Amino acid sequence: MTEPDIDTVAAKLRHQLAEQLAATGWLRSPAWRAAVEAVPRHEFVPRFYVETDAPGLTTWVPVTPELVGLDKWLRQAYADETLITQFDGCEIDWADPQPISNAHPTSSSTLPTLVVRMLEDLQVEDDMTVMELGTGTGYSTALMCHRLGADRVLSVETDPEVASRARDALTSCGYRPRLRVGDGLLGADGSAPSDRTIATMGVRSIPAAWVRQTRPGGLIVATLRGWMRSLGLVRLTVEDEHTAHGRFLSSDPSFMIARQQDAPESLGMLPSSDEGTTRHTRYGPELLTKPDSGFVAQLALPHARSFSMPGDDGTMSTYVLDARNDAFAVLTPDGEGWSVRQGGPVLLWDAVEQALALWHAAGPAEFGLTVTPDAQRVWLGAPGGPSWRLPA
Ligand SMILES: C[S@@+](CC[C@H](N)C(=O)[O-])C[C@H]1O[C@@H](n2cnc3c(N)ncnc32)[C@H](O)[C@@H]1O
């Protein structure tokens, strides 16, 4: 394929991607559609990894024009897929790229369905300014530059190498937004408050800087997450420089967590088998992974992590450990259901069961979030309803 061919084929693939995104219902407005049809995603992902669908350990394989051919690489670049460009905060060795397992993606070009969904949720208007946290490859930044004009877009990336590649790709496509290298949890000090703020990394709670740096009446669209799972997508209206409130739009979307908020590496000491008290529970560990109950469990246990491990007799147990203290819950099958052994300053599984009881009693109700200078609380139904505090 020659250079002009690439442009022709890429334009066709962009059109197909736009059709596909429109068919899902997430791409709705003509202005965002025009951006998807115009911005060459392949310029932002010259080489990347994609997840294989082989069973077993999650594995990613490299995709570059040299490895798979120009045509296949281009098609992958316009697939509705997340394209991973970094693992574990380390640069990839592109001289000899190998399949990768046992690693955590730390930068990517996000799934286009999710990108356009969040951009639509942002409800921008022509003359608005946007602050983006998590530049990544720069693709979503470029979409915003196309939609609003680069002088209305400010984007912050924590990783200098990632930021530098994004800057190069944006420049070569003719976009010159304001780009900062730094911790986006601190926003972008010194710039005027934006009309809209969007985060393409997950956060454990909404950083105070984002509220302060979004104008009153402006919107923040972000994904919240804990160390067990995502809490999904939330849209907040900023009331004043310290206060914001809004509802969860969905509990599905998940982003890689902001680097500064990752779980501590060490799990600490595992509880020994004679610690704690044991009782029967009707809920097994699957509740942690189911969409709705998992969301509620994550709210009830904001500092917890969970993992499964076989015991001496081969029986698989699920451990839930609080990173702040020695609280633990260990779930083990007990024939008719599950038994839970708990100990430490907080009874973690009791907290999960209480949260589930409140959720069941409330019936179908949406979750929302209120941010004040004192606390951030996720509430059920209405701000005065049952609520859970997010980590500060
Ligand atoms: C999912 S990627 C962003 C995808 C991007 N919007 C795109 O379209 O390519 C998340 C990015 O957030 C960055 N990130 C993580 N923590 C950050 C922080 N505290 N401040 C700014 N960027 C951060 C990561 O380095 C990564 O590049």
The ligand as a Gaussian input file, in Angstrom:
#p B3LYP/6-31G(d) Opt

LIG

0 1
 C       -6.653000       5.318000      29.015000
 S       -5.275000       6.340000      28.773000
 C       -5.916000       7.790000      28.001000
 C       -6.509000       7.564000      26.665000
 C       -6.525000       8.799000      25.831000
 N       -7.544000       9.701000      26.211000
 C       -6.538000       8.456000      24.356000
 O       -7.535000       8.723000      23.688000
 O       -5.542000       7.943000      23.903000
 C       -5.023000       6.960000      30.414000
 C       -3.836000       7.898000      30.496000
 O       -3.881000       8.547000      31.758000
 C       -2.565000       8.776000      32.151000
 N       -2.547000       9.079000      33.577000
 C       -2.569000       8.228000      34.631000
 N       -2.533000       8.898000      35.782000
 C       -2.489000      10.216000      35.450000
 C       -2.438000      11.423000      36.191000
 N       -2.434000      11.419000      37.521000
 N       -2.418000      12.594000      35.516000
 C       -2.425000      12.633000      34.166000
 N       -2.456000      11.523000      33.409000
 C       -2.497000      10.335000      34.035000
 C       -1.853000       7.497000      31.773000
 O       -0.458000       7.679000      31.703000
 C       -2.495000       7.195000      30.433000
 O       -1.731000       7.714000      29.383000

